[in-house]
């Protein structure tokens, strides 16, 4: 499959694209997986994810780690960056943000497996870690730990 065929339908890659005002307005794009049939894992890390507390409007910060084993499609990374950035002005609890992102990617890509870890920084002294996964991880494929240590504060 030629590269031009893979990228032919993309609307955002290679063009100036503004940050969407909300996740609902963001357009996640996918491309055919040129290595379909080969087991491999893809990891995206967003160490400075932000959203808003739906009650106070104050910013919340998280370190997101998204792992997936593709089947027929890959997520186009610029569209993912813009989608994640669109949460900056979106009010939702930590759990909702993390699970929504996981479910949205799973619906778009229909991967063999997907997990997301949302490692949220403390608000009110309590860090919240949220995990979502689509099923059992495939066997015979190296899936590393997400590598984010539990929050320890000053300890």
N, C-alpha and C positions, 0 to 999 in steps of 0.2 A: 504494500500500500504506500503510495507516494505521499510525502509530507503535505503537499498542497491539497491533496484529497482530505487528509485528516483535519486540516485547519480551515477548509473552505467555508464552512458555515458559521464560524465564530464572528461575533459582533464586536467584542471588546479588545481582543488581543491585537496589538499593533496600532491602536487608535487611542487618542486622548479620551479618557472616560472619567466622569465625575463620580465621586463617592455617592452611592444611593442614599436617600434620606431615611430609609428603613429597610430591614431585612425583606419585607414583603415586596419592596420595589426593586430589590437586587435581582440580577439575572445570573444564576449559576449556569455555567456552560460545561458541556462534556465533549470529549473527543473519543473516537474509536481507539481502543487499546492495540497498538501495533505488536504487542507481545502477548495477545490473548492466547490462552492455552499454556502459558508459562506461569508457574506459581511464584509470585513475588509480592512484597509488601511495600506500600507507599506510606511515608510519614510526613505530615505537615505539623509544624509547631508555630503557634502564635503566642509568643511570650508577653505580649502587651495588649491582650484583648480587653476591651472596655464595653460596658453597657451601663444602664442607669437603674438604680433602685426604683421599682414602680411606686413605692410609697413616698419616698423623700426626694426623688429626683437626683440624689447624690450619685457620683460615679462609682462603679464597682470595677475591679480589675481582676483579671485571671490569666493564668498560663494554660493555654489549651494545647493538647496533643491529640492529633487525629491520625489514626492508623487504619489502613484498609488494604484488603487483598482484592485487586480489581478482577473483574470478569471481562466483559466486552467494552467497558468504558473507563476512561480516566477523567478526573475533574480537571478543568482548565484552571491553572493556578492564579491567573490574574482575576478571573471571575470569583474565585474563592476568597482572595484577598479583599476584594470589594464587598463581597457578601459579609464577611466577618467584620469589616470596617463599618458596615451599615448598622451594626448593633450599638455603635457609639452613642446614638441618640434614642435607643430603644429601651423602654422600661419593662423589665421582666426579672423575676427572681433567678438566682443562679441555676437552680435545677431546670427551670424552663428554658433558659438560654442554651445550656449544654445539651439537653435532650433534643430540643428543636433542631439544632445544628446537626446532630447525629442522624435524626430521622430524615431531615431534608436531604442530606447526602446519600443516605441509604436508598431513598425513593428515587433520586435522580440517577444514581450509578448502578443500582442493583448489584453491589459487589458480592464477592464470595463471603466476605466478612468485613466488619467495620467496628471500630471502637473509638470512643472519644473520652478523654479524661479532662475534666475542667477543674483546675486547681485554683480555687478562688482565694484571694488575699483577704485577711481578716477585716470584718466590719463588726464593730461592737465587741471586738476581742475574740471572735470565733471564725476561724477559717472554715470554709466549706469545700469539700472535694466531691465532685459529681462525676459518675461514670455511666456510660451507656454503651451497649454492645449488641450486635445483631444476632449472635449465636455463639456456638463453640468455635474457637480458633482452629483453622485448618492444621492437620497433622503434617509432619515432615516439612515444615516451613519455619524458618527462624523468625520469631516475633519477639523482639527485645522488650525489656521493661521500658516503661515510658520515661524513666530517668528523672522524675521530679520527686525530690525528697519531701516528706511531710513537713508542714510548717512548724518551725521550732521557736520562732520569736527570738528572744535574746539568749536562749539556753544553749 
